[in-house]
Amino acid sequence: MPGPTSLPCPAPLRVLACGAYLKNSACRLDGDRARWSALHGDLGDAAACDALQVSVETLLGAGDGPLQAVAHDLHPDFHSTRVALAAAEQLGLPSIAVQHHHAHIAAVIAEQGLRLPVIGLALDGVGLGSDGTAWGGEVLWVDGGAAAHRWQRIGHLQPLLLPGGDMAAREPWRMAAGLMHALGRGDRIEARFAPIVGAQAARVVRSMLERNVNCPLTSSAGRWFDAAAGALGLSVRQSTEAEAAIALEACAAAWQRAHPSFDEPWESLDLRPIVGRLFEIDPANARAVSHGAGSFHLALVNGLAHAAIGAARERSLRDVVLGGGCFMNRVLNTQLTRRLQDAGLAVHQPQAMSCGDAGLALGQAWVAACTIADPHFADATDSGWETTHLIELEH
């Protein structure tokens, strides 16, 4: 199963959630019981899409009573979103759109029965933000228990340009080139990368960045890992998911084992100066590369810890939730957890489910149930149920 089958606190309403795009699974909430589909995989595969459809039909017929809503990701083009909207229309139910990173944090709130507001750190590859841009390195405030539909984005990693859009996620050298451009070193892109990827490719990417053509912004932590790996020469093109980040983590872990007291003091969510230093490292110098990977990890840890500790103290909170696939990185997870705990904060992360997208449907379902149970939701939709609904507190 992708996640827990029982919850410490019952959901306020019965909801079916259709999950996200990657590592898709669906979940139906009935009180304190969670019914999961199998893990379908990525919805770029036709067989996975067919499997989701079958699972949704099965979950519609399960449970202790009629459903009261269907939840889905905020992204309108996901197959899971289309399946959810079709099911809601068929049943005459409201469909609730839930922002991706909000759902990551809400999944832990539901799994562990957290009743008080939390600071959420949601780090992953990408998820559509409520402002229409690509998010992935988020500091959130999320209310607890049955109020978990109330949330606010209170911080995020410095956005990076994605030269070539989705192609940049497959070719870390593009993220490194984008960072060189951001640092005012765009004139060095061809000299740096032409010997590796070819003069034409390097020239085209430099031109795209200079003209800001097909270069959307993202706050994604995953793309920051790619940029660092590209700067260190650890990955040019990825043949498997998170290949660059895994290589970077391995180097950082090796450095940490050899230098257990090593640290990289940093109090910002802008890592450009840190990664900028990595371009000065010779990729053939294994020791220097490991040092650079360690510096990146610890700067990220310290920047996130500073933001979370400050936000928690400002709001008199003691609970921090970690969610998103980047927390599969043991160096990041272990070091960040330790720093937060040393500051007197309680750290929560998924226990019976993956920190990645496989368990996301639980968060979607919990947020949707809380949304509809809120009497203000009905007041705001007196002309009929809206097809999507999102609550984000004003900044």
ABEGO torsion letter per residue (X at the ends): XABBABBABBBABBBBBAEBABGBBBBBBBEABBBBBBBAEBAABAAAAAAAAAAAAAAAABEAEBBABBBBBABAABAAAAAAAAAAAAAGBBBBBBBAAAAAAAAAAAAAGBABBBBBBBBBABBBBAAGBBBGBBBBBBBBEAAAABBBBABBBBBBBBBGEAAAAABAAAAAAAAAAAAGAAAAAAAAAAAAAEAAAAAAAAAAAAAGBGBBBBABAAAAAAAAAAAAGABABBABBGAAAAAAAAAAAAAAAABAABBBBBABABAAAAAAAAAABBAABAAAAAAAAAAAAAAAAAAAAAAAAAAAAAAGBABBBBBEAAAABAAAAAAAAAAAAAAGBBBBBBAABBABAAAAAAAAAAAAAAAAABAAAAAAAAAEBBABBBBBBBX
